[in-house]
């Protein structure tokens, strides 16, 4: 009985090859409405004034908070193993006609 119950709670997740390669991003732009959070992952190149959104993820507020907690937990685990992650000073400041972005 216990084995069947555990199998019922499992989810099979498929990772297609083209997704498994990943997409490099060095900037995330986060905006939100009352019903969703939108995270645009951007790849910027040094000295190039134009950049493209490489991926957009749309989340419910509840899922965004779960993602925040999971990232916070994983960053703490990473830093306990590898030391503090240093963030360089200086923010990228630009306005795309949206509410202020946070990265």
N, C-alpha and C positions, 0 to 999 in steps of 0.2 A: 504493500500500500504506500509506504513512504517513497519508494523508488518512482512510482507512477506520479505521485504528487510533485516530486522534484522535476521530472520530465515535463510536466504541464507548465512549470514556471520558466522553462528555458526558451530562448528565442534563437532561431537560426538566422544569423546575419551574413549576407553575402557581400563580398568586397570585390567588385569587378576590377580587372587589371588596370583599366584606364583611371579609375578612382584611386587605386592603391598607390599609384605613382605620386600622388599628392600634387599640390599647387603651391609654389613658393609665394609668400606674402610677407612684406615688411611694414605694412600699415593696415590697421583695421579701423574702419569708420563705423560708429555705432549710432543709430538713430532709433527712435521709438514713437509709437502712438499708444493710445490707451489699450489696444488689443494685441500689439505685436512689437517685437524688437527686430531690427534689421541690422545685420552685420555684413558689411562689404569688406572683402579682403582684397587689398590692392598691392600691386608690385610696382614700386617706384625705383627708378634708376638714377644714380647720382648725376647731377648736372642736366637732367632732362626735365623740362617743365611740364610734361604731360605724362599721365599714368593711367593705367586701365584697371578697372575692377576685374579681378580674375575669378571671383566666386562671391555669391550672395547667399546668406543663410537667413531665413526668416523663422523666428521662434515666438512661441507664446510667452507672456511674462513669467509664467510659472516655470517653463522650461529654461528660460534665460537665467532665472535665479538658481535652478539646479545646476546649470552649466557654470555659473559664477562660483558656486560652492565647490564643485568638482575641480575647477581650475585652481581655486585658492588652496584646496587640500593638496593637489598635485604639485603646485609651486612650493609649498612648505616641505613636502617630501623631497623634492629635487634639491632645495637649498640645504636641507639637513645632510644630504649626501655630497653635494658639490660646492657648497658655499653660497653666499648671497649673490643673487643676480643683480648686477649693477645696471642701472638705467642712466644713460648719458643725458646730460642736461640739454634743454632746448626742445621746444615742442614744434610740431608742424602746425602752422596756423593758416587755415584757409576756410572760406565760406562757400558752400555749394548751394546756398539758398535753403539750407536745412537747419534744424536746431543745432546748437554747438555739439561737435563730435568729441568722443572720448576714445582714446586708443590704449 
